[in-house]
């Protein structure tokens, strides 16, 4: 889509940002569930059918090395921190929202 955000940027960093979002969505979703990537002129969104993020962890989930207690998935706690940093470098903002039906949507939109 020619108008999808961002219009210009570092291709390697943007690929890493999207790969981290997609990897998290797949990693934290149940087997045989759906992960969607939506691109449009207003932003980019990755949604999954996983458990989402508990409200008490939402404020810290993008901190480097932060991993909520009880995590069973492998990882270092850097993925969302990397996504947030790359997004900021490209004039974007990361917005994480739990879906009412379950799962998480990670949206990237122009920073205001």
N, CA, C and O atoms as CSV, one atom per row, in Angstrom:
chain,resi,resn,atom,element,x,y,z
A,1,UNK,N,N,0.869,-1.174,0.000
A,1,UNK,CA,C,0.000,0.000,0.000
A,1,UNK,C,C,0.900,1.216,0.000
A,1,UNK,O,O,1.728,1.370,0.898
A,2,UNK,N,N,0.758,2.076,-0.980
A,2,UNK,CA,C,1.708,3.168,-1.115
A,2,UNK,C,C,1.603,4.220,-0.021
A,2,UNK,O,O,2.579,4.932,0.216
A,3,UNK,N,N,0.471,4.352,0.653
A,3,UNK,CA,C,0.315,5.366,1.699
A,3,UNK,C,C,0.505,4.821,3.103
A,3,UNK,O,O,0.339,5.566,4.069
A,4,UNK,N,N,0.849,3.544,3.252
A,4,UNK,CA,C,1.015,2.974,4.592
A,4,UNK,C,C,2.163,3.652,5.311
A,4,UNK,O,O,3.134,4.072,4.682
A,5,UNK,N,N,2.057,3.759,6.616
A,5,UNK,CA,C,3.098,4.392,7.421
A,5,UNK,C,C,4.213,3.421,7.708
A,5,UNK,O,O,3.963,2.217,7.756
A,6,UNK,N,N,5.411,3.874,7.899
A,6,UNK,CA,C,5.923,5.191,7.535
A,6,UNK,C,C,6.218,5.235,6.050
A,6,UNK,O,O,6.462,4.204,5.423
A,7,UNK,N,N,6.195,6.421,5.498
A,7,UNK,CA,C,6.435,6.569,4.071
A,7,UNK,C,C,7.913,6.464,3.727
A,7,UNK,O,O,8.260,6.027,2.630
A,8,UNK,N,N,8.787,6.855,4.642
A,8,UNK,CA,C,10.234,6.815,4.420
A,8,UNK,C,C,10.897,6.326,5.699
A,8,UNK,O,O,10.395,6.561,6.798
A,9,UNK,N,N,12.019,5.650,5.552
A,9,UNK,CA,C,12.743,5.215,6.747
A,9,UNK,C,C,13.818,4.211,6.417
A,9,UNK,O,O,14.057,3.878,5.257
A,10,UNK,N,N,14.455,3.741,7.457
A,10,UNK,CA,C,15.511,2.760,7.339
A,10,UNK,C,C,14.877,1.380,7.183
A,10,UNK,O,O,14.251,0.872,8.113
A,11,UNK,N,N,15.041,0.779,6.008
A,11,UNK,CA,C,14.387,-0.492,5.705
A,11,UNK,C,C,14.777,-1.600,6.678
A,11,UNK,O,O,13.925,-2.398,7.068
A,12,UNK,N,N,16.035,-1.666,7.073
A,12,UNK,CA,C,16.496,-2.716,7.986
A,12,UNK,C,C,15.816,-2.552,9.351
A,12,UNK,O,O,15.349,-3.530,9.935
A,13,UNK,N,N,15.761,-1.326,9.851
A,13,UNK,CA,C,15.129,-1.094,11.154
A,13,UNK,C,C,13.623,-1.337,11.094
A,13,UNK,O,O,13.052,-1.919,12.016
A,14,UNK,N,N,12.981,-0.895,10.017
A,14,UNK,CA,C,11.541,-1.114,9.893
A,14,UNK,C,C,11.205,-2.598,9.800
A,14,UNK,O,O,10.200,-3.049,10.350
A,15,UNK,N,N,12.050,-3.354,9.103
A,15,UNK,CA,C,11.859,-4.808,9.028
A,15,UNK,C,C,12.002,-5.436,10.415
A,15,UNK,O,O,11.208,-6.298,10.793
A,16,UNK,N,N,13.005,-5.007,11.165
A,16,UNK,CA,C,13.208,-5.514,12.523
A,16,UNK,C,C,12.013,-5.181,13.407
A,16,UNK,O,O,11.571,-6.022,14.190
A,17,UNK,N,N,11.485,-3.964,13.291
A,17,UNK,CA,C,10.333,-3.545,14.085
A,17,UNK,C,C,9.124,-4.441,13.801
A,17,UNK,O,O,8.486,-4.942,14.727
A,18,UNK,N,N,8.817,-4.637,12.526
A,18,UNK,CA,C,7.671,-5.478,12.171
A,18,UNK,C,C,7.907,-6.937,12.531
A,18,UNK,O,O,6.991,-7.624,12.982
A,19,UNK,N,N,9.127,-7.410,12.336
A,19,UNK,CA,C,9.441,-8.801,12.687
A,19,UNK,C,C,9.253,-9.034,14.186
A,19,UNK,O,O,8.728,-10.073,14.586
A,20,UNK,N,N,9.675,-8.081,15.018
A,20,UNK,CA,C,9.498,-8.225,16.466
A,20,UNK,C,C,8.017,-8.269,16.838
A,20,UNK,O,O,7.607,-9.080,17.669
A,21,UNK,N,N,7.215,-7.397,16.225
A,21,UNK,CA,C,5.779,-7.408,16.518
A,21,UNK,C,C,5.132,-8.716,16.090
A,21,UNK,O,O,4.337,-9.293,16.833
A,22,UNK,N,N,5.469,-9.180,14.900
A,22,UNK,CA,C,4.890,-10.428,14.408
A,22,UNK,C,C,5.375,-11.623,15.221
A,22,UNK,O,O,4.591,-12.522,15.525
A,23,UNK,N,N,6.654,-11.643,15.575
A,23,UNK,CA,C,7.202,-12.731,16.386
A,23,UNK,C,C,6.502,-12.799,17.740
A,23,UNK,O,O,6.137,-13.882,18.198
A,24,UNK,N,N,6.314,-11.654,18.379
A,24,UNK,CA,C,5.601,-11.646,19.665
A,24,UNK,C,C,4.176,-12.163,19.510
A,24,UNK,O,O,3.705,-12.954,20.327
A,25,UNK,N,N,3.491,-11.714,18.459
A,25,UNK,CA,C,2.109,-12.137,18.248
A,25,UNK,C,C,2.018,-13.652,18.076
A,25,UNK,O,O,1.144,-14.295,18.658
A,26,UNK,N,N,2.915,-14.216,17.284
A,26,UNK,CA,C,2.909,-15.665,17.066
A,26,UNK,C,C,3.320,-16.397,18.345
A,26,UNK,O,O,2.703,-17.394,18.720
A,27,UNK,N,N,4.342,-15.907,18.996
A,27,UNK,CA,C,4.890,-16.561,20.185
A,27,UNK,C,C,3.887,-16.639,21.338
A,27,UNK,O,O,3.831,-17.642,22.049
A,28,UNK,N,N,3.099,-15.585,21.520
A,28,UNK,CA,C,2.194,-15.526,22.669
A,28,UNK,C,C,0.761,-15.912,22.336
A,28,UNK,O,O,-0.124,-15.773,23.181
A,29,UNK,N,N,0.515,-16.390,21.129
A,29,UNK,CA,C,-0.821,-16.837,20.741
A,29,UNK,C,C,-0.909,-18.349,20.819
A,29,UNK,O,O,0.090,-19.045,20.636
A,30,UNK,N,N,-2.105,-18.861,21.090
A,30,UNK,CA,C,-2.273,-20.317,21.103
A,30,UNK,C,C,-2.035,-20.909,19.712
A,30,UNK,O,O,-2.179,-20.231,18.695
A,31,UNK,N,N,-1.675,-22.161,19.699
A,31,UNK,CA,C,-1.475,-22.860,18.437
A,31,UNK,C,C,-2.751,-22.799,17.606
A,31,UNK,O,O,-3.854,-22.876,18.146
A,32,UNK,N,N,-2.598,-22.662,16.292
A,32,UNK,CA,C,-3.711,-22.609,15.331
A,32,UNK,C,C,-4.602,-21.378,15.489
A,32,UNK,O,O,-5.758,-21.397,15.065
A,33,UNK,N,N,-4.083,-20.317,16.087
A,33,UNK,CA,C,-4.870,-19.090,16.186
A,33,UNK,C,C,-4.445,-18.136,15.076
A,33,UNK,O,O,-3.497,-18.409,14.340
A,34,UNK,N,N,-5.138,-17.039,14.964
A,34,UNK,CA,C,-4.909,-16.090,13.874
A,34,UNK,C,C,-4.099,-14.884,14.353
A,34,UNK,O,O,-4.337,-14.340,15.431
A,35,UNK,N,N,-3.144,-14.488,13.527
A,35,UNK,CA,C,-2.385,-13.248,13.714
A,35,UNK,C,C,-2.614,-12.425,12.451
A,35,UNK,O,O,-2.454,-12.935,11.342
A,36,UNK,N,N,-2.986,-11.162,12.610
A,36,UNK,CA,C,-3.228,-10.327,11.435
A,36,UNK,C,C,-2.295,-9.125,11.415
A,36,UNK,O,O,-1.949,-8.573,12.460
A,37,UNK,N,N,-1.897,-8.732,10.224
A,37,UNK,CA,C,-1.094,-7.539,9.980
A,37,UNK,C,C,-1.913,-6.663,9.045
A,37,UNK,O,O,-2.250,-7.068,7.932
A,38,UNK,N,N,-2.229,-5.462,9.507
A,38,UNK,CA,C,-3.026,-4.532,8.720
A,38,UNK,C,C,-2.202,-3.287,8.445
A,38,UNK,O,O,-1.648,-2.680,9.361
A,39,UNK,N,N,-2.126,-2.912,7.178
A,39,UNK,CA,C,-1.434,-1.695,6.764
A,39,UNK,C,C,-2.457,-0.775,6.116
A,39,UNK,O,O,-3.228,-1.199,5.255
A,40,UNK,N,N,-2.462,0.477,6.529
A,40,UNK,CA,C,-3.298,1.462,5.860
A,40,UNK,C,C,-2.668,2.836,6.003
A,40,UNK,O,O,-1.612,2.972,6.621
A,41,UNK,N,N,-3.297,3.846,5.444
A,41,UNK,CA,C,-2.679,5.174,5.456
A,41,UNK,C,C,-2.558,5.750,6.853
A,41,UNK,O,O,-1.765,6.669,7.062
A,42,UNK,N,N,-3.318,5.242,7.821
A,42,UNK,CA,C,-3.278,5.756,9.188
A,42,UNK,C,C,-2.280,5.042,10.078
A,42,UNK,O,O,-1.891,5.572,11.119
A,43,UNK,N,N,-1.859,3.846,9.687
A,43,UNK,CA,C,-0.923,3.135,10.529
A,43,UNK,C,C,-0.764,1.677,10.179
A,43,UNK,O,O,-1.220,1.205,9.137
A,44,UNK,N,N,-0.114,0.987,11.068
A,44,UNK,CA,C,0.183,-0.439,10.943
A,44,UNK,C,C,-0.306,-1.093,12.223
A,44,UNK,O,O,-0.095,-0.558,13.312
A,45,UNK,N,N,-0.956,-2.241,12.107
A,45,UNK,CA,C,-1.478,-2.906,13.296
A,45,UNK,C,C,-1.235,-4.413,13.198
A,45,UNK,O,O,-1.500,-5.028,12.165
A,46,UNK,N,N,-0.731,-4.994,14.279
A,46,UNK,CA,C,-0.559,-6.442,14.398
A,46,UNK,C,C,-1.460,-6.890,15.548
A,46,UNK,O,O,-1.298,-6.439,16.682
A,47,UNK,N,N,-2.409,-7.779,15.250
A,47,UNK,CA,C,-3.340,-8.273,16.269
A,47,UNK,C,C,-3.210,-9.787,16.398
A,47,UNK,O,O,-2.964,-10.495,15.421
A,48,UNK,N,N,-3.381,-10.259,17.625
A,48,UNK,CA,C,-3.286,-11.698,17.862
A,48,UNK,C,C,-4.451,-12.167,18.723
A,48,UNK,O,O,-5.302,-11.375,19.126
A,49,UNK,N,N,-4.474,-13.457,18.995
A,49,UNK,CA,C,-5.514,-14.072,19.822
A,49,UNK,C,C,-4.926,-14.656,21.099
A,49,UNK,O,O,-5.478,-15.598,21.667
A,50,UNK,N,N,-3.815,-14.100,21.546
A,50,UNK,CA,C,-3.158,-14.567,22.764
A,50,UNK,C,C,-3.828,-14.030,24.020
A,50,UNK,O,O,-4.961,-13.552,23.961
A,51,UNK,N,N,-3.140,-14.104,25.156
A,51,UNK,CA,C,-3.721,-13.684,26.426
A,51,UNK,C,C,-3.749,-12.172,26.635
A,51,UNK,O,O,-4.363,-11.695,27.589
A,52,UNK,N,N,-3.092,-11.413,25.756
A,52,UNK,CA,C,-2.998,-9.976,25.979
A,52,UNK,C,C,-1.991,-9.674,27.079
A,52,UNK,O,O,-1.198,-10.535,27.463
A,53,UNK,N,N,-2.028,-8.457,27.578
A,53,UNK,CA,C,-1.110,-8.029,28.635
A,53,UNK,C,C,-1.945,-7.613,29.833
A,53,UNK,O,O,-2.850,-6.787,29.712
A,54,UNK,N,N,-1.640,-8.188,30.991
A,54,UNK,CA,C,-2.379,-7.849,32.203
A,54,UNK,C,C,-2.238,-6.350,32.481
A,54,UNK,O,O,-1.156,-5.789,32.310
A,55,UNK,N,N,-3.324,-5.700,32.909
A,55,UNK,CA,C,-3.293,-4.255,33.142
A,55,UNK,C,C,-2.152,-3.798,34.050
A,55,UNK,O,O,-1.593,-2.721,33.844
A,56,UNK,N,N,-1.806,-4.597,35.043
A,56,UNK,CA,C,-0.742,-4.203,35.971
A,56,UNK,C,C,0.646,-4.222,35.325
A,56,UNK,O,O,1.595,-3.678,35.890
A,57,UNK,N,N,0.773,-4.837,34.153
A,57,UNK,CA,C,2.061,-4.888,33.452
A,57,UNK,C,C,2.127,-3.929,32.262
A,57,UNK,O,O,3.208,-3.673,31.730
A,58,UNK,N,N,0.989,-3.406,31.850
A,58,UNK,CA,C,0.932,-2.596,30.635
A,58,UNK,C,C,1.871,-1.388,30.680
A,58,UNK,O,O,2.496,-1.072,29.668
A,59,UNK,N,N,1.987,-0.718,31.797
A,59,UNK,CA,C,2.819,0.482,31.886
A,59,UNK,C,C,4.313,0.174,31.744
A,59,UNK,O,O,5.087,1.036,31.328
A,60,UNK,N,N,4.711,-1.036,32.084
A,60,UNK,CA,C,6.141,-1.376,32.074
A,60,UNK,C,C,6.553,-2.312,30.953
A,60,UNK,O,O,7.742,-2.590,30.796
A,61,UNK,N,N,5.611,-2.803,30.175
A,61,UNK,CA,C,5.893,-3.879,29.223
A,61,UNK,C,C,6.916,-3.490,28.153
A,61,UNK,O,O,7.556,-4.369,27.575
A,62,UNK,N,N,7.083,-2.211,27.883
A,62,UNK,CA,C,8.058,-1.764,26.879
A,62,UNK,C,C,9.411,-1.407,27.479
A,62,UNK,O,O,10.317,-0.991,26.757
A,63,UNK,N,N,9.556,-1.564,28.788
A,63,UNK,CA,C,10.851,-1.310,29.416
A,63,UNK,C,C,11.837,-2.397,28.999
A,63,UNK,O,O,11.470,-3.564,28.861
A,64,UNK,N,N,13.071,-2.004,28.805
A,64,UNK,CA,C,14.099,-2.986,28.447
A,64,UNK,C,C,14.216,-4.046,29.537
A,64,UNK,O,O,14.264,-3.726,30.725
A,65,UNK,N,N,14.262,-5.289,29.127
A,65,UNK,CA,C,14.444,-6.471,29.975
A,65,UNK,C,C,13.263,-6.751,30.910
A,65,UNK,O,O,13.356,-7.643,31.753
A,66,UNK,N,N,12.171,-6.022,30.783
A,66,UNK,CA,C,11.015,-6.289,31.656
A,66,UNK,C,C,10.246,-7.484,31.129
A,66,UNK,O,O,9.829,-7.512,29.971
A,67,UNK,N,N,10.064,-8.465,31.990
A,67,UNK,CA,C,9.251,-9.638,31.681
A,67,UNK,C,C,8.379,-9.931,32.882
A,67,UNK,O,O,8.896,-10.149,33.978
A,68,UNK,N,N,7.056,-9.941,32.705
A,68,UNK,CA,C,6.171,-10.244,33.831
A,68,UNK,C,C,6.466,-11.622,34.408
A,68,UNK,O,O,6.859,-12.539,33.687
A,69,UNK,N,N,6.277,-11.752,35.684
A,69,UNK,CA,C,6.481,-13.045,36.358
A,69,UNK,C,C,5.576,-14.095,35.721
A,69,UNK,O,O,4.465,-13.795,35.285
A,70,UNK,N,N,6.070,-15.327,35.675
A,70,UNK,CA,C,5.283,-16.438,35.166
A,70,UNK,C,C,5.361,-16.635,33.661
A,70,UNK,O,O,4.638,-17.469,33.115
A,71,UNK,N,N,6.217,-15.893,32.981
A,71,UNK,CA,C,6.363,-16.062,31.535
A,71,UNK,C,C,6.950,-17.442,31.233
A,71,UNK,O,O,7.934,-17.851,31.849
A,72,UNK,N,N,6.351,-18.144,30.298
A,72,UNK,CA,C,6.874,-19.453,29.905
A,72,UNK,C,C,7.583,-19.390,28.556
A,72,UNK,O,O,8.324,-20.308,28.204
A,73,UNK,N,N,7.365,-18.328,27.807
A,73,UNK,CA,C,8.012,-18.170,26.515
A,73,UNK,C,C,9.433,-17.664,26.700
A,73,UNK,O,O,9.712,-16.871,27.600
A,74,UNK,N,N,10.333,-18.135,25.833
A,74,UNK,CA,C,11.710,-17.651,25.880
A,74,UNK,C,C,11.766,-16.233,25.375
A,74,UNK,O,O,10.973,-15.842,24.519
A,75,UNK,N,N,12.687,-15.467,25.890
A,75,UNK,CA,C,12.872,-14.099,25.433
A,75,UNK,C,C,13.677,-13.319,26.445
A,75,UNK,O,O,13.874,-13.753,27.580
A,76,UNK,N,N,14.141,-12.154,26.013
A,76,UNK,CA,C,14.977,-11.331,26.885
A,76,UNK,C,C,14.239,-10.113,27.410
A,76,UNK,O,O,14.760,-9.407,28.274
A,77,UNK,N,N,13.041,-9.849,26.910
A,77,UNK,CA,C,12.329,-8.660,27.328
A,77,UNK,C,C,12.766,-7.419,26.574
A,77,UNK,O,O,12.583,-6.302,27.058
A,78,UNK,N,N,13.339,-7.603,25.398
A,78,UNK,CA,C,13.804,-6.452,24.611
A,78,UNK,C,C,12.917,-6.142,23.403
A,78,UNK,O,O,12.987,-5.037,22.866
A,79,UNK,N,N,12.099,-7.076,22.972
A,79,UNK,CA,C,11.355,-6.931,21.723
A,79,UNK,C,C,10.533,-5.664,21.627
A,79,UNK,O,O,10.682,-4.910,20.665
A,80,UNK,N,N,9.666,-5.408,22.602
A,80,UNK,CA,C,8.814,-4.226,22.523
A,80,UNK,C,C,9.594,-2.947,22.766
A,80,UNK,O,O,9.221,-1.891,22.254
A,81,UNK,N,N,10.666,-3.020,23.535
A,81,UNK,CA,C,11.532,-1.858,23.718
A,81,UNK,C,C,12.182,-1.475,22.393
A,81,UNK,O,O,12.279,-0.294,22.061
A,82,UNK,N,N,12.620,-2.465,21.650
A,82,UNK,CA,C,13.216,-2.234,20.328
A,82,UNK,C,C,12.172,-1.641,19.385
A,82,UNK,O,O,12.454,-0.683,18.666
A,83,UNK,N,N,10.973,-2.210,19.388
A,83,UNK,CA,C,9.898,-1.707,18.536
A,83,UNK,C,C,9.612,-0.246,18.854
A,83,UNK,O,O,9.503,0.579,17.947
A,84,UNK,N,N,9.491,0.070,20.124
A,84,UNK,CA,C,9.187,1.448,20.539
A,84,UNK,C,C,10.290,2.419,20.107
A,84,UNK,O,O,9.998,3.528,19.661
A,85,UNK,N,N,11.545,2.009,20.236
A,85,UNK,CA,C,12.674,2.865,19.846
A,85,UNK,C,C,12.712,3.096,18.340
A,85,UNK,O,O,12.910,4.225,17.890
A,86,UNK,N,N,12.526,2.041,17.565
A,86,UNK,CA,C,12.539,2.180,16.106
A,86,UNK,C,C,11.354,3.029,15.651
A,86,UNK,O,O,11.487,3.871,14.763
A,87,UNK,N,N,10.206,2.799,16.263
A,87,UNK,CA,C,9.030,3.600,15.922
A,87,UNK,C,C,9.311,5.083,16.156
A,87,UNK,O,O,9.008,5.914,15.300
A,88,UNK,N,N,9.885,5.416,17.303
A,88,UNK,CA,C,10.180,6.813,17.626
A,88,UNK,C,C,11.151,7.418,16.616
A,88,UNK,O,O,10.997,8.577,16.230
A,89,UNK,N,N,12.150,6.645,16.184
A,89,UNK,CA,C,13.098,7.136,15.191
A,89,UNK,C,C,12.426,7.485,13.856
A,89,UNK,O,O,12.946,8.287,13.080
A,90,UNK,N,N,11.286,6.882,13.606
A,90,UNK,CA,C,10.566,7.087,12.351
A,90,UNK,C,C,9.316,7.950,12.537
A,90,UNK,O,O,8.453,7.991,11.660
A,91,UNK,N,N,9.219,8.633,13.670
A,91,UNK,CA,C,8.081,9.520,13.901
A,91,UNK,C,C,6.786,8.793,14.172
A,91,UNK,O,O,5.703,9.321,13.918
A,92,UNK,N,N,6.896,7.560,14.697
A,92,UNK,CA,C,5.724,6.745,14.997
A,92,UNK,C,C,5.597,6.523,16.503
A,92,UNK,O,O,6.551,6.703,17.260
A,93,UNK,N,N,4.410,6.134,16.906
A,93,UNK,CA,C,4.131,5.824,18.304
A,93,UNK,C,C,3.552,4.422,18.366
A,93,UNK,O,O,2.687,4.063,17.567
A,94,UNK,N,N,4.034,3.622,19.326
A,94,UNK,CA,C,3.511,2.275,19.559
A,94,UNK,C,C,2.350,2.363,20.532
A,94,UNK,O,O,2.469,2.980,21.591
A,95,UNK,N,N,1.232,1.753,20.181
A,95,UNK,CA,C,0.049,1.740,21.036
A,95,UNK,C,C,-0.377,0.286,21.227
A,95,UNK,O,O,-0.724,-0.394,20.262
A,96,UNK,N,N,-0.349,-0.184,22.464
A,96,UNK,CA,C,-0.735,-1.559,22.782
A,96,UNK,C,C,-2.110,-1.550,23.434
A,96,UNK,O,O,-2.352,-0.814,24.390
A,97,UNK,N,N,-3.009,-2.378,22.905
A,97,UNK,CA,C,-4.358,-2.453,23.458
A,97,UNK,C,C,-4.808,-3.904,23.521
A,97,UNK,O,O,-4.681,-4.649,22.550
A,98,UNK,N,N,-5.333,-4.293,24.669
A,98,UNK,CA,C,-5.952,-5.600,24.785
A,98,UNK,C,C,-7.276,-5.572,24.028
A,98,UNK,O,O,-8.016,-4.589,24.080
A,99,UNK,N,N,-7.559,-6.662,23.328
A,99,UNK,CA,C,-8.817,-6.777,22.588
A,99,UNK,C,C,-9.896,-7.307,23.507
A,99,UNK,O,O,-9.625,-8.209,24.301
A,100,UNK,N,N,-11.114,-6.781,23.431
A,100,UNK,CA,C,-12.203,-7.264,24.298
A,100,UNK,C,C,-12.462,-8.763,24.136
A,100,UNK,O,O,-12.824,-9.444,25.095
A,101,UNK,N,N,-12.273,-9.272,22.912
A,101,UNK,CA,C,-12.521,-10.695,22.655
A,101,UNK,C,C,-11.305,-11.570,22.980
A,101,UNK,O,O,-11.331,-12.784,22.780
A,102,UNK,N,N,-10.251,-10.940,23.478
A,102,UNK,CA,C,-9.012,-11.649,23.808
A,102,UNK,C,C,-7.943,-11.342,22.795
A,102,UNK,O,O,-8.227,-11.151,21.613
A,103,UNK,N,N,-6.733,-11.295,23.251
A,103,UNK,CA,C,-5.618,-10.990,22.379
A,103,UNK,C,C,-5.153,-9.550,22.547
A,103,UNK,O,O,-5.651,-8.806,23.392
A,104,UNK,N,N,-4.195,-9.187,21.726
A,104,UNK,CA,C,-3.577,-7.873,21.802
A,104,UNK,C,C,-3.455,-7.294,20.406
A,104,UNK,O,O,-3.212,-8.021,19.444
A,105,UNK,N,N,-3.625,-5.981,20.296
A,105,UNK,CA,C,-3.342,-5.253,19.064
A,105,UNK,C,C,-2.201,-4.296,19.345
A,105,UNK,O,O,-2.276,-3.478,20.262
A,106,UNK,N,N,-1.151,-4.402,18.558
A,106,UNK,CA,C,-0.008,-3.493,18.637
A,106,UNK,C,C,-0.089,-2.588,17.421
A,106,UNK,O,O,0.122,-3.026,16.290
A,107,UNK,N,N,-0.395,-1.326,17.664
A,107,UNK,CA,C,-0.564,-0.375,16.577
A,107,UNK,C,C,0.579,0.596,16.488
A,107,UNK,O,O,1.142,0.994,17.508
A,108,UNK,N,N,0.928,0.982,15.287
A,108,UNK,CA,C,1.934,2.006,15.020
A,108,UNK,C,C,1.255,3.102,14.236
A,108,UNK,O,O,0.675,2.856,13.179
A,109,UNK,N,N,1.327,4.315,14.757
A,109,UNK,CA,C,0.710,5.451,14.084
A,109,UNK,C,C,1.627,6.652,14.219
A,109,UNK,O,O,2.563,6.642,15.018
A,110,UNK,N,N,1.355,7.688,13.435
A,110,UNK,CA,C,2.178,8.895,13.513
A,110,UNK,C,C,2.130,9.446,14.937
A,110,UNK,O,O,1.065,9.551,15.546
A,111,UNK,N,N,3.306,9.793,15.450
A,111,UNK,CA,C,3.384,10.403,16.764
A,111,UNK,C,C,2.839,11.824,16.653
A,111,UNK,O,O,3.088,12.518,15.668
A,112,UNK,N,N,2.109,12.241,17.652
A,112,UNK,CA,C,1.535,13.587,17.638
A,112,UNK,C,C,2.399,14.536,18.409
A,112,UNK,O,O,2.079,15.720,18.511
